[in-house]
Amino acid sequence: MLSTDIRVLEAEPHFSWEAARTPLKFGGVVMDTALYCHVRVLVENRRGDRAEGWGAIFLADLWAWPHIRGGHKTAEALMRELAIEWCSRAALTDEFLHPVDLFHHREPQLMPAAADVCRSAGVEETMPRMAALISISPFDAAVHDAFGNVNRICTYAGYGPEFMSSDLSAWLGPTFAGRFIADYLQPLKPRVDAFHLVGGLDPLTAADLSTSRPPDNLPVTLEEWIEFERLHCLKVKLQGTDIDWDLHRLCEVVDITQQQHARLNIPEMWFTADPNEMCESPEYVVELLLRFWERCPRGYESLLYVEQPCERDLNRRRLDMRPIAELKPVIVDEALGSMEDLQLALELGYSGAALKSCKCQSEQLVMAAWLTEHGLPLAVQDLGNPGIALLHSAGLAGRLNTIRGVESNSRQFYPATNEPEQKVHPGAYRLTDGCIATDTLRGTGLGYRWDEIGRILS
């Protein structure tokens, strides 16, 4: 029993619909609005001290639950209802726990709660675990933030034996006895490489513009963004169903980047490729990579990894990723909802994992420790999240040994949503030399400095 353990007294969700500046195309869907969920919690530690904490995330059903028969609005409504239900149950226990222990204590209730929500709505389908995790992730983040606030520490200082009764063996087995999450964290980097997203509909040059520009004076084309923020890390969305289109897109992005870098004297460039599970088989990816190498060897050399090329249901066909991994690392993302999923992915030949704060801070920290201990690559991505959700993601990535930083695209697609936070954390939402500045993430909790932000929620 530690005096710093907490219990949740209140949990209150807030929702808003956010409109995209320009549509974001990934996989087979286009995202032009998103349901943004903030959660406020009030916690108490064993000393009787109380403090609030905040978390936020897009309830991105189009990514988490794309194939529901009832369609996008049904999935979105169910995820919203689960977020509400999870918060309503938060204060039902008087047990004092560390946030990671609290998550794992409540986690067995997650899928039953999701089933209850679907049943109450008359929906016969099962909510995917990924959609359920996203729904409760703002609550989980808020608990971690509140834990730091109530104990007057940076939350990341609270993952060692001084603040945790459980070591990693509680979730990862006896080989992790005596080891804590803190053993796998680094001091926060002051600058983190940011991956700019090249979406499936994004214009690369002025010649590609087919609509009027948004009235905000921000860049629109890839050429403009590279000059505006001196980008050097790009994540390229692929169709996964048209190999000629995908090859042309990769080569065109590389050519434009090289031209801009030569003009602007930017010394390095890095890419990742993401078909969002649209490829029918690993053979598609192997052929694409070999053709990419033949046509654009400099771009191929700069390609860090391929992300989730095939379906997220790993068990359905048990596709062998090893032929891809022999050419480039292949990273599991949409299929990764648990440690069991990670083990299966590695068995099938995946090289490493994409972590996201929307998969819950508590679980991602444990997973990061396992990946780091085994020397496996990990990436941190942000699901397009704005505001404090991006600050959370950047703070996580800045403390892990990631594959070159963190994905950041809300500055492209949801800049208006970032405005309250940008006043306090300008370097998080306007890149400098292609990097997110994390030096404004300070103080207690997750470093948001929420009281200074002044965001108004309904």
Helices and strands as residue ranges (DSSP letters): E 6-26, E 29-45, E 50-58, H 61-64, H 72-88, G 90-92, H 99-106, G 107-109, H 110-120, H 129-150, G 155-158, H 169-172, G 174-176, G 181-184, E 191-198, G 206-208, H 222-229, E 233-237, H 243-264, E 270-274, H 282-295, H 297-302, E 303-307, H 314-317, H 322-325, E 330-332, H 339-347, E 352-356, G 357-359, H 361-373, E 378-381, H 387-397, E 406-407, H 410-413, G 415-418, H 419-422, H 426-429, E 435-437, H 450-453
